[in-house]
Amino acid sequence: MSTGNITSAGGGRGRGRGSSRAAFTLIELLAVMVIIAILLSLILVAALDAQRRAEERATQSLIAKLDSGISDRLDALLQTQPSANYAHGYLAAIYVGNQMVPPLQTNSGSLNSQIRTSLRAQTIAAYDYIKSEMPDVFSIDPGFTPGGSYSGPYPFNFAGQAFPGTPLTTLGNYMLPLGHMVMNSPPQSFGDSTITTGTLTSTFPNLGLTGSGIFGASYTAAAGLYRNLGYLPTGYDGVDNGGIAGLVDDWGEGVNTGNYVQVTTNIANHQHKTARSEMLYAILVEGSGPWGSVFSKDEFTDREVRDTDGDGLPEFIDAWGQPLQFFRWPILHHSGFQIGMNQVGAGGSAWSLLNPYTNWQERERDALDSTNQLMAPGWWSTTGVGGLAANNAFPAALTPSLLPAPRPNSSMSTAALVFASFFHTLAEPLEGTMSTTGQGPFWDPTSAAARRAYYSKPLILSGGLDESPGVFLYSDAAIKSLGQKAPLGLVANENSALPFGLDLVDFTLAGGIPWTYSNPPTISATTFPSSIDPNNPSSFDIQQSSLDDITNHNLSTTVGVGGSN
């Protein structure tokens, strides 16, 4: 009996000790939980990383596809050598004293045909043609009031400036090609007509009185927007159907009581950040006229094309749902194809943008100006360029009312400034800074003038994961505040694809619009992310935003400033 009791008791103790070994301590449980959490975090990080890589690849694939389409369209456009008209010739000529070289008139008194056949005039005509057939942005007519009425001729302006002179109609100075059919009154006027006052003979007689476009875009390029905006077919057919006498595809031809609410509602919904993507879609998918469209709508999914602002105009969007940004000739964007303002050097508590060139580096070349006609000292400058300055009396009558104000130490001629108001700057943006500090010019190390030929590859840009592209873009409030001067603000600033912020104080256009860039452009020591002022982002904000940009300039990587490293 006692043995059994002892055995029973021992067995009980053995079972008790076995139960104790099977239990987990609190420390052991916590260790297991930590291991599981680490594994889950690694899996999550890997999943998110894979998702981001997939988003980047999808965006790169779309951008590469669009880049191919834009390249095809540009190649087709460059196959056509547009004829220079008299307006191009006047802009291209050199002036010595008050004398035009070559002279305005021949000995017989007729217009000298040489003023529209020079190589420089042909170059300017090519710029004019590419811009009109491949517009990259537009702004809303300040006369449009959301919820109110609109009866103006054109709701959109494609960064088009008025060519000066006596107009055939109120909008005659905006007709394309540049200066088309502006009335002539020799020797003061500079338009496209004959020497006889009031005669309407044009150097483009096939265009009649209407020209090939207006406000910076051809009628066929603008049609790609008007169609989706809700216009009637007579509003985008490239014909003067009598809405407003003498104008093509104007408001009266495209809008009536049946579609007025739809069209005005669409315009009121438009956000400026979508304009470049909408323009790209209009060119490549809604193209009409002799070049047609490059793609069909069916070639894109609803993850690639969407109307994010509800204005009726489809946009190409990236994997993060943001509209792509399209620039026709991004003169300051930095990439492996162009130097731009890509270098940043440390300097105490702030950074400064460094010179883009060393003395031995090859300078950029403009593909549309392979012979550097726009860099010729006699045309570009007014003073002191190797003794070759000649263009020092360009007629003030040809100066548009909205011209960039001359900058400190600038020897840039009025003719070059006029060109800059239509297309893009020809001067190094840090000209004032570099000249005053004795660091010299960037484009031509042998001269005293900061002229610069910019590479002109079209840019298609995604802001990447942070959804903010590393270039200066106007906010809706800022673009509206510019009013009638918005087109020039776009040409002077946004169209340049600036990799740094604007200085709104140092240099301004007439009327207070920014023209040049920070003097010197500095990057504050603020820690990212910082508070970004959309109306005037700091250079630091823009530089940091560009770290994950995806572009067609360098699709092999998405790191570094502008995706270029």
Secondary structure, DSSP 8 states (H G I E B T S, - for coil): -HHHHHHHHHHHHHHHHHHHHHS--HHHHHHHHHHHHHHHHHHHHHHHHHHHHHHHHHHHHHHHHHHHHHHHHHHHHHTS-----HHHHHHH-EEETTEEES-SB-TTSSB-GGGGTSHHHHHHHHHHHHHHHS----EE-TT--TTS----S-SEE-S-----SB-SSTTGGGEETTTBT-B--TTT--SBS-SSTT----SSGGGTTT-SEETTEEHHHHHHHHHHHT--GGGSSSS--SSSTT-SS-HHHH--TTTHHHHHHHHHH--GGGHHHHHHHHHHTS--GGG--SS-GGGS-TTTEE-SSSSS--EEB-TTS-B-EEESS-SS--BTTB-TT--EEEETTEEEE--S--TTS-----TT-TT-GGG-HHHHBSS-STT--------GGG--SS-----TT--B-HHHHHHHHHS---B-TTHHHHHHTT---SS-TTSSS-B-------EEEE-GGGT--SS----HHHHHHHGGGHHHHHHHTGGG--SS-B-TTTSB-TTS-B-SB-SS-EE----SS----TTS--HHHHHHHGGG-EESS-TT---SGGG--
